Amino acid sequence: MKWVDFEYPWLLLLWIPYLLLLIYYWKRKEPSLTVPSIRPFQMASERVKSYYIWRKAISFLCFAAAGGCLITALARPRTGLELIRSRADGIDIILAVDLSGSMKSMDIPGHISNTSLERMLRRDELKDRLTISKEEIAKFVEMRPNDRIGLIAFADRPYVICPPTLDHAFLLANLFRMQTSVIGEKTGIAGPVASAVNRLKNSDAKSRIVVLFTDGENNVNQQITPMEAAKIANSFKITLYTVGIGSKRTVYPFETLGGKEYQFVEGQFDEALLRKMAEETGGMYYHAADAKGMAAAMKAIDKLEKTSAEQPVLMRWKEYYDVLALLAAILMVVGAFLKNTLSFRYP
């Protein structure tokens, strides 16, 4: 967003005496000669008086505008082009989000009856796990403007969507583009943790954390196990928070020739493993049974990992004093030319 500012706004007060000086100069009487009779001069003056006044006004306005430009230039007008956030001691965070096929599932809050559930499904009012995760992650990102945040998607294998960055608009745009099943149907938990550690291990941030969101059990054979990945994170002093997504009342959508159908399924994430991984690094495990559970988990993590309240912010400016100074010079040259040519008056 652009806006105009002045580096020395108090210098604009010079406009007050300057305007008074202009009024005095315009109204002052010009030098005159004492003669016994002015009749001959009156006859000539009546013919050229109005012509002389507008010529004098043009040169006067040129000089007046030149002085105004100089005063304004002294106040250093400038346009703010962009905020450049400078981190003092922020936190580097990587969010690892499960994109396996099971993230299409929809968790049913306990207070919803089967009748209400049928109505909500007909109206598409029940959100799937990935959609809820995106919404709560977006809120989390917006609450942490001073932190570099990255994004990793995983299923059969991990994929870095966005490295840790302060450009949260770019991060969120990529977050909302994510879809389930695009990188596989299985769930490999070790891969995203190892990938996040590789991104964070050389970071100079005061704190480095990984938040893992998954609704499935580890069912991909990789070079390291999930616990080994957690131990590697701990060796680099990277804290791991894990969020298990799912509840006992869940429906999974699938397409048939007759349209969309739903099947009741049960959550399958490995709570014990996720808890051990978090504890290995000094982090915490959270269970997100539904949208409220996910919101509570993100708020809890936000409270545990706080950055400094104040962060230095730099502004990139576009200055206009040089343009105004050049304009003032041009106006003075034009005014001087008019004063000594068109506005020149013989006695």
C-alpha positions, 0 to 999 in steps of 0.5 A: 500500500502506498501513501505520502509522508514527509520526513521533516513535516514541521518545515511545512510551517514555513508556508505561513510566513511565505504566504504572508510575504507573497500577499505583501509583495503583490499588494506593495506599491511599485516605485514611482516618479513625481511629475507636475502632471500625470495626464499624458501617462494616464492616457497611455496607462489606460490602454496597457493597464489590464494587459500589464496586470496579467503579464505581471501575474504570470511571472509572479505565479512562477516565482511563487510556485518556485518558492512553494516547491522549495519549501515542500522539497525541504520537508522531504515528501516521499511515498512509502512503497513497502514494509520490509520486516526485519527479524530480531529473534523470531521463530522458524516454523515448518508445517507438515500437512498430510495429503493422503487420501484419508484427509478427505474424511469428515469428522462428525462432532459428538452433538450432531445426530444422524438426522442432522448429519444427513441434512448437513451432508446433503447441503455440503455443510460438513468440512473435510479434514484437509479443509479444516486444517487449512483454515486453522493453519491460515489463522495460525500463520496470520497470528505470527507475522514476525516468524518465517514459516514454511510448508511441507506436504506429504503422503507417500513422500514429502514435498516442500511446498514453501521454504520458511519465509516472511512472505506469508501471502505466498505461503497461504496461496500455496496452502489453499492450493493443496489437494489430497491424493496428489502425491500418493495415498499412503502416509509416510511420517518420517519423511516430512520430519527429516525434510523439515529438519534438513531445512531448519538445521542451519537456521539462526532463529532463536527457536525452530519448530516443526508441526506435523498434522496427520490422520493416518498410521505410518505405512511407508517404508523409508530409510529411517523410522519416525522415531529416528527422525524425531531423534535427529530433530532433537539432536539439532534442538528442533522441537516437534509438535504433532497433531493427530486428526480424526475421531471415532465418528467419521464419514468418507466420501466416494463417487458412484454412478448415482452420485456422491456416497458416504461411508462410516469409517474410524480414525486410524492415526497412531496416537502413541507414536505421535506422542513419543515423537513429540516428547522426544524433542520436548514438544507436545502432542495434540488430538484434533477430533474435529474443527474445534479440536484443531482450533484448540491445538493451534492456539495451544501451540501459538501460546507455547512458542512466542516471539518478541512483541516488538520487531524492527520494521523498515520502510522503502521510500521513494523521494520527491525532493529532487523533482521538486527542486528541479521544478522550482529551478525551471519555474524561476527561470521562466519567471525571470524570463517573463519578468524581463520580457513580457512583463517588463514595463517602461516608464 
